[in-house]
Amino acid sequence: MKPPLRIGLTGNIGSGKSTVSHIFSTLGIPVYHADDESKKLLADPDVASEIVHRFGPGILAGGSVDRKALAAIVFSDSASLRALNAILHPRVKQDFREWITRHGGNPYVVQEAAILFESGFREEYHFVINVSCPKETAIDRVVKRDGVDGRLVLQRMQHQMDDAEKSRLADFVITNDGTRAVLPQVLALHEHLLQVCAQGDDDVAPGGTDA
């Protein structure tokens, strides 16, 4: 059985990538949520042990990693964020590869990851989609959705690649700026990807269309 094409789906906080991934799921395409899997890893004893070794026992609450305390540290210090990513990302990458083997009957699968380019995941995919959104619109969405201060949202954005640069590096861009409907864009892209899969082009390799 031919492995499915691997599609990376990214976008900065508030861009609406979760909405796009939900549409793909509704279309019957398996979606791997890298950010959710990273959170689950915090409950793994080996992962927790590494985090405590790096950040100290004060990061624990009730014997488990305190996610809010950890987020407060890593989103205010780039070195701490890199250290956390070095613990989590290799495990997420391996888990994704194992997950793919369980979805071999699908033409393509999608991995949703907020910091896809920043974390060095690009080589894992045949194609990458960026969900693009103006910074001001994204901040407003997150403030309304999560009830947080806009300055906190901006602080997190500073650890993510600029949206324009992500769009330049991506193979496809879905615009979610509030003026263009997202659903038709996803449906059109879905049909295009199905056509690529049907062509069975063995020259399409992970890491870019020209590999």
C-alpha positions as CSV (number, residue, x, y, z in Angstrom):
1,M,0.0,0.0,0.0
2,K,1.4,3.4,-1.0
3,P,2.0,5.7,1.9
4,P,-0.2,8.8,1.9
5,L,1.1,12.2,1.0
6,R,2.1,14.2,4.0
7,I,0.7,17.7,4.2
8,G,1.8,20.2,6.8
9,L,-0.7,22.8,8.0
10,T,0.6,25.9,9.8
11,G,-0.3,29.4,10.7
12,N,0.4,31.8,13.6
13,I,-1.8,32.0,16.7
14,G,-5.2,33.3,15.8
15,S,-4.9,32.6,12.1
16,G,-7.7,30.0,12.1
17,K,-5.6,26.9,11.3
18,S,-7.8,24.9,13.7
19,T,-10.9,25.9,11.6
20,V,-9.1,24.7,8.4
21,S,-8.0,21.4,10.0
22,H,-11.6,20.8,11.1
23,I,-12.7,21.2,7.5
24,F,-10.1,18.7,6.4
25,S,-11.4,16.3,9.1
26,T,-15.0,16.8,7.9
27,L,-13.8,15.8,4.4
28,G,-12.5,12.5,5.8
29,I,-8.8,13.5,5.9
30,P,-7.0,12.3,9.0
31,V,-5.4,15.3,10.9
32,Y,-2.6,15.0,13.4
33,H,-2.6,17.9,15.9
34,A,1.0,18.4,16.9
35,D,0.3,21.0,19.5
36,D,-2.2,18.8,21.3
37,E,0.2,15.8,21.2
38,S,2.9,18.0,22.7
39,K,0.6,18.8,25.6
40,K,-0.1,15.2,26.1
41,L,3.6,14.4,26.3
42,L,3.9,16.5,29.4
43,A,2.2,13.7,31.3
44,D,4.8,11.2,30.2
45,P,7.1,10.4,33.1
46,D,10.3,10.5,31.1
47,V,9.3,13.8,29.5
48,A,8.3,15.3,32.9
49,S,11.6,14.2,34.3
50,E,13.5,16.0,31.6
51,I,11.5,19.1,32.1
52,V,12.0,19.1,35.9
53,H,15.7,18.6,35.3
54,R,15.8,21.7,33.0
55,F,13.4,24.0,34.8
56,G,13.5,22.8,38.4
57,P,11.0,21.1,40.7
58,G,9.0,24.4,41.0
59,I,7.5,23.6,37.6
60,L,5.5,20.8,39.2
61,A,2.0,21.2,40.7
62,G,0.4,18.1,42.4
63,G,3.2,15.9,41.0
64,S,2.5,17.0,37.3
65,V,4.0,19.6,35.1
66,D,2.2,22.9,35.6
67,R,1.4,23.9,32.0
68,K,0.5,27.5,32.8
69,A,3.7,28.0,34.8
70,L,5.7,26.4,32.0
71,A,4.1,28.6,29.4
72,A,4.9,31.7,31.5
73,I,8.5,30.8,31.5
74,V,9.0,29.7,27.9
75,F,7.1,32.5,26.3
76,S,9.1,35.1,28.1
77,D,12.5,33.6,27.4
78,S,13.6,32.3,24.0
79,A,16.3,30.0,25.4
80,S,13.8,28.3,27.6
81,L,11.4,27.8,24.7
82,R,14.2,26.3,22.6
83,A,15.1,23.9,25.5
84,L,11.5,22.8,25.8
85,N,11.1,22.3,22.1
86,A,14.3,20.2,22.1
87,I,12.6,17.9,24.6
88,L,9.2,17.7,22.8
89,H,9.8,18.0,19.1
90,P,11.8,14.8,18.4
91,R,9.1,12.8,20.3
92,V,6.3,14.5,18.3
93,K,8.1,13.9,15.0
94,Q,8.5,10.1,15.8
95,D,4.9,9.8,17.0
96,F,3.7,11.5,13.8
97,R,5.7,9.0,11.7
98,E,4.1,6.1,13.6
99,W,0.7,7.7,13.3
100,I,1.1,7.8,9.5
101,T,1.5,4.0,9.3
102,R,-2.0,3.6,10.8
103,H,-3.6,5.8,8.0
104,G,-2.1,4.2,4.9
105,G,-5.4,3.8,3.2
106,N,-5.8,7.6,2.8
107,P,-4.7,9.6,-0.2
108,Y,-3.1,12.2,2.1
109,V,-2.9,13.1,5.7
110,V,-2.5,16.5,7.5
111,Q,-0.3,17.5,10.4
112,E,-1.4,20.8,12.1
113,A,1.6,22.5,13.7
114,A,1.8,26.2,14.7
115,I,5.6,26.4,14.5
116,L,6.2,24.0,11.6
117,F,9.0,26.0,10.0
118,E,10.4,27.2,13.3
119,S,10.8,23.6,14.6
120,G,12.5,22.2,11.6
121,F,9.5,19.9,10.6
122,R,9.5,21.1,6.9
123,E,11.3,18.0,5.6
124,E,8.5,15.8,7.0
125,Y,6.0,17.0,4.3
126,H,5.4,16.8,0.6
127,F,3.5,20.1,0.7
128,V,2.9,22.8,3.3
129,I,-0.2,25.0,3.7
130,N,-0.1,28.3,5.6
131,V,-3.2,29.9,7.0
132,S,-2.6,33.6,6.6
133,C,-4.2,36.3,8.7
134,P,-3.2,40.0,9.5
135,K,-1.6,40.3,12.9
136,E,-4.3,42.8,14.2
137,T,-7.1,40.4,13.2
138,A,-5.3,37.4,14.9
139,I,-4.8,39.3,18.1
140,D,-8.4,40.4,18.3
141,R,-9.6,36.8,17.7
142,V,-7.4,35.3,20.5
143,V,-8.4,38.1,22.9
144,K,-12.0,37.3,22.3
145,R,-11.6,33.6,22.2
146,D,-9.4,33.1,25.3
147,G,-10.2,36.2,27.3
148,V,-6.5,37.2,27.5
149,D,-4.7,40.5,27.3
150,G,-3.6,41.5,23.8
151,R,0.0,42.0,25.1
152,L,0.2,38.4,26.1
153,V,-0.9,37.3,22.6
154,L,1.7,39.7,21.0
155,Q,4.4,38.2,23.3
156,R,3.6,34.7,22.0
157,M,3.6,36.0,18.4
158,Q,7.2,37.2,18.8
159,H,8.3,33.6,19.0
160,Q,6.7,32.7,15.7
161,M,7.9,33.4,12.2
162,D,6.3,36.4,10.4
163,D,3.1,35.5,8.5
164,A,4.4,36.8,5.3
165,E,7.6,34.7,5.5
166,K,5.5,31.6,6.3
167,S,3.4,32.3,3.2
168,R,6.5,32.7,1.1
169,L,7.9,29.3,2.3
170,A,4.6,27.5,2.0
171,D,3.4,25.7,-1.1
172,F,-0.2,26.9,-0.6
173,V,-1.8,29.8,1.2
174,I,-5.3,30.0,2.6
175,T,-6.4,33.5,3.4
176,N,-8.5,33.9,6.6
177,D,-8.7,37.7,7.0
178,G,-12.4,37.9,7.5
179,T,-13.1,39.0,3.9
180,R,-12.6,35.8,2.0
181,A,-14.6,32.6,2.7
182,V,-12.3,29.8,4.0
183,L,-14.4,26.8,3.0
184,P,-14.2,27.3,-0.8
185,Q,-10.4,27.7,-0.5
186,V,-10.1,24.5,1.4
187,L,-12.4,22.6,-0.9
188,A,-10.4,23.7,-3.9
189,L,-7.2,22.7,-2.3
190,H,-8.6,19.4,-1.3
191,E,-9.6,18.6,-4.9
192,H,-6.1,19.7,-6.1
193,L,-4.4,17.4,-3.6
194,L,-6.6,14.5,-4.6
195,Q,-5.6,15.0,-8.2
196,V,-2.0,15.0,-7.2
197,C,-2.5,11.8,-5.3
198,A,-4.4,10.2,-8.3
199,Q,-1.5,11.1,-10.6
200,G,0.7,8.9,-8.5
201,D,3.7,11.0,-9.2
202,D,6.6,9.2,-7.5
203,D,8.8,12.3,-8.1
204,V,6.9,14.3,-5.5
205,A,9.1,13.9,-2.4
206,P,8.9,15.3,1.2
207,G,10.7,18.6,1.7
208,G,9.3,20.3,-1.3
209,T,7.8,19.7,-4.7
210,D,11.2,19.8,-6.5
211,A,12.9,17.2,-4.3
